[in-house]
Amino acid sequence: MAVEPESTAQQLKFRNQDYESLRDACIKSGSLFTDPLFPADQSSIGMAADPDPKNTIKWLRPKDISKDAVFIEGTTGTTDICQGQLGDCWLLAALSSLTLHPTLFAKVVPTNQSLTESYAGIFHFRFWQYGDWVEVVVDDLLPVRNGRLLFSHSRTLNEFWSALVEKAYAKMTGSYSSLKGGNISEGMEDFTGGIARTLTISSRTPQGLWKVLAGALARGTLLSCFIQAASVHEIGMVTPQGLVKGHAYAITDTDKVNKKPSEVFLLKLRNPWGFVEYCGPWSDKCKNWDEVDNAEKKRLELIKAEDGEFWISVEDFSTFFHTVELCSVNPDTLFEDEEPSPSAWTITSFQGSWVPGCTAGGSRKFPRTFWKNPQFRLTLSEQDDYEDEDEDSGDNDEDDAEEDTVALAPATKPTGKAAAKPKEKVMKCTMVAEVLQKYRRQKNKTNFLLVAFHIYKLAGDSKPLDQKFFYSRLPVASSGKYKALRGVRRKVRLDPGSFVVVVSTYRPNQQGDFFLRLFAKTGNTLGDLEMICTSSFRTVVQSNPTTAEDYARVQQLFEKEAGTDERLDALELMKLLNAVLEKEYQLPLETCRQLIFAEDTGGRSRLTLPQTVQLLSTLRSLQSIFIKYDEDSSGTMSPFDLSLGLQAAGLQCDKAVLQMLWERVGAGLLQLPFHGFVSCVARLRVLFALYESETSQEVKKRGINAWLLKLLAV
């Protein structure tokens, strides 16, 4: 069994709108709800208005569209949903599949909603979003053109639940326009909280495929399929067989009929358009049905009507279709032909971000920055299955078109006779990993980044891995090629041990948020790789001696600049240092103030001669570090190199602290000049010193990382 995502997920209210309180207020006042957060105007459509007056959009409530309007007529079914003038077949195909599973359907479409009882013009729906179930409230004003619903509608025309679900999902993503184009797995995951899987149809024999799909449907899995379009121009093209290219279909049933001399294995599909049906063998009006007795046809619910639903033989299905999408709350039902295993799955998830200059290191094509990507430690201990060929292994196993890393491949290939030996089966640990991009479908545009994840074997490392580690090792598994999809996922079987999961975009410095979740068998653990911030600045940098030349120069200038108390204030220090330092490494007044604050001045904020000499020696050391990481000799340091520079100075910081530090010192900059690097060092020195002098046990309990984050934000 699986631990279902909703069992631990929070129930959130989208934009803090509470359905019950809003409904009760409307009933009390005798008014119908009008949603201020998703107004009945063109902004919610998300595209420019049609200038033709004949195509003006009106927003009407169901009872103004049909006098017999109902929320749900009788029971829900796959034919309740017909696509309108919006390219969201991916969403509606997933919704069609959802109607086959009453428990899952009730999670998305709560019961006790009506256009008559306690009616107040307000409805609510729930969608899974990155680990939480989100309740979305909408009014029932729907876009209408020429008396008909503009977008999703029911085949009976007086049923409105599907149109309202579509509106709620559009509100959550920003507009109706944001629903144009998508992958079926997006909708299926958001309707179930489950995990999806893509199955390439050509990877199975027709009968093997039928068996997998029949078993998956029996275990409550949502199924959809589509025909790959060779180009943008082919999308929406209807083939001679009546099938639409680049279009999503729901798979709603499997069955078989007797036709001498053998059985025929069938699949039932639904086109969310509600019309345009397959017209080949075993379609609604095909003469093949004349050879099937009436009782059998009745059992199969054969309806000869243009409702978008039809039967097709699995052989023809395998010929015309390319991909099947499966989604289930139990990973076993996605990957196994047999019944789910008794060993329970546990789900661990993390929210993360790719921050330019900090944690957006790009793919392995960028080895200088790849190690900066978010890293998560995984420990696998429970061996639950024998090693087997991954069912997705034929689909995009390489990192990307230009890299040669193969998922699940060892770092070195066996050669010669050893390669020909039969592989001994050994017990492995099973894991399903998935990375979802967050909030890339917003308003009137969708912009998915190319993303992937890689898994590396560890040898006792407990802190984030550095550049050297990734230079010398290949991943033992990956999600495959970088893909511009909301979600990338892969099931892997690995030896027991510790691993690190690295989540990355294809190119460095691309901003984005992601949700990582891992399904693993009980006994396996996952955690974020944490680093404790440390400082060895005194021994690494301040222990370097001052050169005789620098000492003589400082002594001469100090006598000239110092006040009557034989000390230097910030302005005097700036003059002295800039007379010694090369032009490109000179410091502004604010940086000099920070350097003074980092020293023990007894509250006087002025430096003595020995302190000034030591400070110049420190700056010389920092200058050498800065030059080392200024690889293009531009006189600047990249955000990625800032962490390396700080490490070289003895200041070890985790990614959250580095991100906050950059926001304070380098916000708005693509590169950091020398004085910015010095400011970072000075600020960290002060904060480390304050933490050391802190006596509060509560502060010590929270730790240095929390301390740095708190004070860097001040």
N, C-alpha and C positions, 0 to 999 in steps of 0.2 A: 504494500500500500504506500501511498505518498502522503506527506504532510501537506495539505492543500494550502496554497498561498493565502487564501482569505482567512484561514484559521488564526493567523498571527497578524494579518494586515490591519492597519488602522482604517477606520471609517471616516473619511474627510468630507468636508462640505466645500464644494467649489465656490471660491470667492466668498466664503462665509455666509452663503445663503441657506437658511434653514427652511426646509419644505413645510414642515408642520406649522411653524409659527407664521409663515407667510400665508399659507392656506387659511388658517384660523382667522387671521386678521382680515382677509378678504371676505370670508363668510360672515364675520361679525359686521363688517361695513356694508355688505351687500354689493360689493364691487368685484369685477373680474381682474385677475392679476395681469399686470403689464410689466414685463421684465426690463428694468433700466440698464441691465448689464449686457443685454443682447437685443437691442432695439429693433423694432419692425421697420427697418429701412435698408438702404443700399449698403451700408457699412457692414451689416451682418451677412449680406450676400457675398461681399468681398471682391466684387468685380464691377467694372463700369456699367452704368445703366444703358439699356438699349435706347437709342435716340428715337426709334419709331414709336409713336404714341400707341399704336395697336398692340405693342408688346409691353405696355406698362405693367409693372408688378403691383398687385394689391396684397395686403396682409389681412387674411380673414380667419376667423375661428371655425372649427369644424362644423358647427351648427349653421354657420352662414354659407358653408360650401355645400352641405347636404342636410336636408331636413331630417334624414334618418341616421345621422352621424352617431357612431358608437366608437368607443375606445378599442375594444376587441369584440369581434363578432363570433360568437360560439367559442371555438378553440383556435389557437394559433397554428399556422402551418407554413410550409415553404412557399406556397403561392400567395401568401399575404403581402409579399414584398415585390414591388415592381420599380425598376430604376426610372428616374425622371431625367431631366436635362442637366445631369451632373455626372462627371466621370468617376463615380465612387462605387463601381461594381465590386471592387475588392472588399468594401465595407458591407455591402448588401449581401454578397455571397456568404460572408461570415455570419451575418445576421440570419440568413436562411438556414444555415447549418444549426444555429443556436436554437431555432424553434423545435428541433427534434429532441431536445433535452430539457424537459420541463423544470428541473431543479436549477440548472444553470440559467435558463431563461428568466426564472423568477428572481434570480440574483440581480440581473440587469434591469428587468422590467418589474418593479415591485407590484404585488397584487393590490387589490382594493383601490384601483384608480378607475374613474368613470367619467363619462360626459353627462351623467345625470345625478347620481348620488353624491352629495357633498361637493358638487361641482363649483369650482371657483376660478376656472381658466388657468390652473397651474398643475403641472405634472413633474415627476422626478424620476430619474434613472441613475443607474450606477455603472461605472466603468472602472476597470482595473488600470492603474497608472503607476508603474514603477514601484511595486511593492505595497501600494495602498489601494483601497477601493474608494472612489471619489463619487459623491452624490452630486448630480447636476440638476438644477431646477430650471424649468423653462415655462414660459407662457404658451398658450396653444394658438397663437397667431402664426399662420403658415403662409408662405409666399405662393400666390396664385396668379396665373396668367390665362386670360380668356376662359375663366371659369373652372380651370383645372389646376391641381397642385403642380407646382413647377418642378419639384424634385420627387423624392420617393413617395409612392402611394400604394394603396392596396388594390388588388385586382377587382374587388367588389366596389371600390370607389367611396363607400361610406364607412370604411374602417380606417382609423387614424393612428394606431399605435406605432407603426413603422415610421411614419412621417415625423412623429414626435421624438422617437429614438434618434433618428438622423439629425434632427434639429439640436438635440442635447449634445450629441457628439460634435456637431459643427460649432456649438458654443464653446465647448471645452478646447477646441483647437483654434478658435478665433473667428472663423467664418465658414460658410458653406464652401467657398472657393478653395479653402485649405484641404478639402477632402478629394480634390481632383488627383487621380492617380495614386496608387499605393500597392503594397504587397498584402495578399490575403492574410498572412500570418499576423499582421498588425491588428486587424479587426478581431481575429480569433483570440489572440492573447488578451486584448482589452475587454473581451466579453466573458472570459473565463478565469483570467489570472494564471492560466496554464502556460506551458512551454511548447513552442511550435517546432516543426521539423519539415524540411523540404526533401521530398523523395523524387529523384529523377526516374521517370517512368521506364526509360530504356534499360535501367539497371535490373529490372525484374522480367521474368517471363510473364505472359498474360495471366496464366492461371496462378502463378505465384503472387502477382500483384493483386488479383482478385481476393486471394486468401488473406493477404495483409489488410486490405481495405475492409473486407467483411468482418474480420476480427476486431479492427480498430473501431468500426461503427458499433459493434456489439458491446464494446467496453466504454462507450460514451465519448469517443474522440470526434472532434469536428473535422470535417474533410472538405477541401476545395481543390480545384484544379484550373489549369489554364493552358492555352496554346501560345507558345512563344512567337511573337512577331519578329520577323527578320529585320525590320526597320520601323521608324516612327510612322512612315506612310502606310504600313500594313495594319497598324492598330485600328481595330473596329471593322476591318475588312471581313466580309462574310464569304466563307469558302463554298464550293459547289455542294458540299454536304450539309450546309446550313449552320456551320459552326463559326464563331467569331474569334478572330485572332487578337492576341493581346488582351483578352477578356477573361474575367474570373467566373467560374461556375461553381455551384455547390454540389457536392456528392451527397445524396440524401438516402440512398439505399443500395443494397446488393441482393441479388437473387439469381436463380437459375430455372430454366424451363427445359422440358424434354422435347427434343426434336431429333427424330431418328436420323442417323444411327447413334447420336450421343447427346449429352447435355450441353446447353448453351449457357455460359456464365455472363450475367448482365449487370450493368451499373445504371442507377437512376441519377440523372443530373438535372440541375435547374439553372436556367439562364435568368439572372436577376432582372433583365429587361421585362420579363413576363411575356415575351413573344420572341420570334426567330428561333426555331427549333431545328435540331438535327433531323435530316430527312433520309438517312441511310437505313441499312438493315436494322430491324427491331425498333425503329422510330414509331411514333403513334399510329401512323396510317400505313405502315409497311405490311405487305401481304404475308410476311412471316407469321403474323399473329393469327392468320386464318387456320394455321395448322395446330393452334393451341386451343384446348377446350375452354369453354366459357368459365368454368369454375376456377381454372388456373388464372385466367385473365382477371377475374374478380378478385382473387387473392392478391394479385400483383397491383391491383387498383389501376388498371390501364384506363386512362382517360384520353379519348381522342379529341383533344381541344388545344387551341393555341394559347397555352398558359405558361410556356417557357420550360415545362418539365417534360422529360423524355427518357426512354430507355436506350441503351447502346451496348453492344456486345463488348466484352473486355478486350477482344482482339482488335476491334476497330478503335476503341478508346486508346489502346496502346499505340496504334498507328497515328492517330490524329493529335493526341495531346502530349505535352512534354513534361509537365510537372504536377505533382500532387503536394498540397500543403496539409499537414496534420497538426492538430493542437489538442493537448490533453493536460489535465492537472497531474497525471501520473506518467513520468517518463517511460516506464515499462511499456505502456500501451503504444508508444511511438516507435520503439525500436525492436520489440520482440514479437515474434509470430505466436509464441505460446502465451499462456496466462501470466499475469504479473507475478513477480517473485514475492515471497513472503517477507523478504527483508525490506525494512522501511527506508524510504528516502527522507532526507532532511534537506531543508532549503536554507542557504545562507546568502545574504545579499549585502551589497555595498553601494552607496551613492558616491560618485567621483566626478572629477572635472579635468578637462585638458585646459590648462592655463598657458597662454603664449609666454614663452620665456621662462616657464617654471616647470610645468608638468605636461607640456604638449611637445614631446620629443620626436614625433614622427615614426616612420617605419624603420626596419633594420637597414634600409638603404642609407640611413643617416646615423652611423655608429657613434658619432660624437655626442649625439643627443638622445638616442633611443633609450638609454638607461634612465633618463629623467621621467619617463612615462610612469603612471601609477602602477604600483606593484602590490600584489596580494599573496600572502603565504598560504599554502595548502598542504595539509598533512593527511595522507591516505594510509589507513592501517587495516581496514576490513577487506579482505579478498573475497569477492562475491561471485566471480564468474571467470570462465576460462577466456583466454585471449582469443579474439575473433576478429576477422576483418571488419573494419568500421563500415557500416552500410552506406555512409556518405563518402567513402574514400575516393570514389571516382569523380567527385564533383569539386573542382577547384581546390586541389590539395596544396597548391603552391601559395606562398605568401602573397605574391602579386605577379603580374605578367613578366616582371623583370628579375624576380628572385627565384632561387631554386630550392628553397626549404620545403620539404614534404612533410605534411602533418603525420604524426605518429611514426616518423622515420627515426632511426637511431642516428647519432652524430656521425658514425662511420658505417659504410656498407660492407657486408661480408663479401669476399671475392673468392674466386677459384672454386675448389671442391666444396668448401664450407657452405657456399651459397646454395648448393644443390641439395644439401641434406634436408630431410623433412623436418619441419619446425616442431619442436617439442611443445605441447600445450602446457601452459602454466597458469595458475590462478592469478587474476589481476583485480585491481580495484576499479570500480566503475564510477564515472563522473559525467554529468552533463553540464556544460558551461554555456552561458549566454550573456552577451553584452547588448544592451539596448541604448540607442541614442535618445536623449531626452529633449523635448520641446523643439524639434526641428520642423514640425508641421505646425506653422503658426500663420494666422491671418490669411493672406492671399498667396503664400508661397511655401514650398517645401524644399528644404535644402539639407539632404543627408550627406554627411561626410563619408569618405572611404575609411572603414574601420576594420579592425581584426584584433584577435588576442593570440598570445603565444605562451606556452607553458614550458618552463625550464626545470630541470632536476637540480635540487640543492644538495650541498654536502656540509650541512651543519650551520649554514649562514642564517642568522636570525635578524639581521638588519637589512635595510634596502641595499640592493646590489649595485655596484658601481660599474663604471665604464669598462674596466678590465675584465670583469666577469663575462659580459656579453661579447667582448672581442674574441674570447677563447671558446665559446660554447654555442651549440646549436639547440634550438628548442626540441623537445621530445614530442610536442603536439602543438597544433594551432587550429584556428577556425577556418583556415584556408586563405584564399585570395582576399585582399581588401575589397570590401563591397560597400556601395553607397545605398545601404538598406538600413531601416531602423534597427533591425536585430541581426546579429550573427551568432551562430551557436554550433556546438559540436559535442557529440558523445565520444568519450575516450576511455580506454582501459589502460591503466598504468600500473607499474610495480609499486608495492608499498614504499613509502618514503615521504620526503618533504619536497615541495615544488613551489615555484613562484609563478603567478599568472600576471603577465604584462599586457595592459590594454592600451592600444595606440590608434592614432589616425595615420593615414598614409603619409601626409606631409606634416612637417613640424609647424609649430606656432598656429595651429588652428583651434580656435575657441570652441568649447563644447562641454556638455554635461552628459554623463552616462550612468547606467544602472547595471551593475554586474550581479548575476545570481548564479549559484552553483548548486546543483542537485547532486548529493552524494549519499551513499549508503550510511546507515547509522554506524558510528565509530570513527568517522572521518571528520576532520575539522578544518575550518578556513578562518583566516584572520588577516587583518591589514598589517603590513610590515611597518612596525613603528621604530622610529629612531629617537633616542634620547639626546637632546641637544647638549653639547659639551663645549668647554673652552680650555684650550691649552696655549692660549695666546702668549702668555709670559714666557713659557719655555721655548716656543716655536719662533716667535718674532722678536720679543724684547731682549732675548739673551744674546742677540747679535751685537758685537762691539761696534763702536763708532770709529770711523776712519780718522786718522790724524788730521787730514785735510779738512774734513767736515767740522772737527772739533775746533780747529783754529778759526775757521770762517764763522762759526756760530759765536764763539767767544768775542770776536771783533765786532760783529753786528749787534750782539746782545748789549755790549757796553754803549753802543750808539742809540739803540731803541728803548732800552729799559727805563722805567721811571725811577723816581727817587728811592723807592722801596726795593730796587734791584729785582723787579719782576716784570713780566710781560703780560699785558692784557691781550684780548683777541685781535685788535687792530694792529698792535705792535708785533704780535706773533705772525700775523699774515705778512707784514712787510719783511720780516726777517726770513721766513721760509721761502717766500717768492723771490727773494734775492739769491737764494741758494739753489732752489729747484729749477730744473729746465722749464722753459715756457709752457710746454704742453702738459706739465704736471703741477702747475701752480694752483693754489687753493683759494677759494672765495672766503669772505669773512665768516659766513655761517658755518662752514666746515671747520674753521679755526676755533670758533666758539665750541663746537661739539668736541673737538680734540681736547680742549681745556677741561671741559666737564668730565671727560673720561679719566682725568688725572686726579690724584689726591692733593688738592690745593688748600686744605684746611678751611674751606669755605670762602676763600679770597678770590677764586676764579682768575688767578694770575700765576704764571709759571716762573720758577727759579731757573738759573742757568743750567744746573744738572738735569732738570726736567726737560728743558728745551733741547739739550744735547741728546738725551735719550729719545725724545720725540722725533728728532730728525733721523736718528738711526732707524726708528720704527718705520718712518715714511720711506726710507731707502729700501727696507725689506719689502714693504707693501708695493713699492714701485717695481721691484724685481718680479714679484708675483703677478702684478698687473700686466707687465710686458710679456710674461710667459703665456698668459691667456688672451692677450690681444693678438690673435693669430694673423689678422690681416693688416697689422700695423696701422690701424686707423686712429689710434689713441682712445679707443673705446673698448668696452667689454660687453659681450652679449649677456642677456639674462641667464642663459644656461651656464655660461662660464662663471657667473657670479658665485654659484655654489662651490665650484672647483677652487676659485680664488679664496673664498672664505675657509674652505678646508685646508688649503695650503698655509693659511694664516693661523691654523689651529682652532677655527671656529666651525664646529659641526652643527648644522641646523637641519631640521626636517623640512619637508616640502611646504607645509602650511606656514611655517615661520618665514621661509624664503619668499613665499608668495606675498605675505603681509609686508615683509621688508622692502620688496620691490615696489609695492604699492605706495609705501611711504617715501621712498627715495627716488624711484625711477618711473613713477606713474606717467604715462603719456610718452615715454621714451622707448625707442627700439634698441638703443645701445646706451651703456652707462659710461660716462667719462671717469677719469681717475679720481676726481674729487668726490664723485658719487660713491665709488668703491670705498674710499677713506671714510665717508660719512656712515656707510653701513658698518664698517669695522668699529668706529667710535661708538655708535649707538648700541651695538651688541655688547661691547666691553662694559658700558655703563649698566646695562640690564643684567648681565651676568654677575657683576659686582654687587648690585642691589639684591639679587636673589641670594647670594652667599651671605649677606649681612642680615637677611630676613630671619626673624625668630618665630614667626607664626607657624604653628604646626599645620594649620589648614592650608596655608600656601605651600608648605613642603609636601603635603599629601597630594595636592593637585599636580605638583611637579614643575620642572623648569619649562617644559614646552608650553603649558597653559599660561605660565607667568609671562613668557616672551610674547605670546599672542596677545595677551591682555594689554601689556604696556606698549607694544608696538602700535596698537590701535588708538592709543591716547594722543 
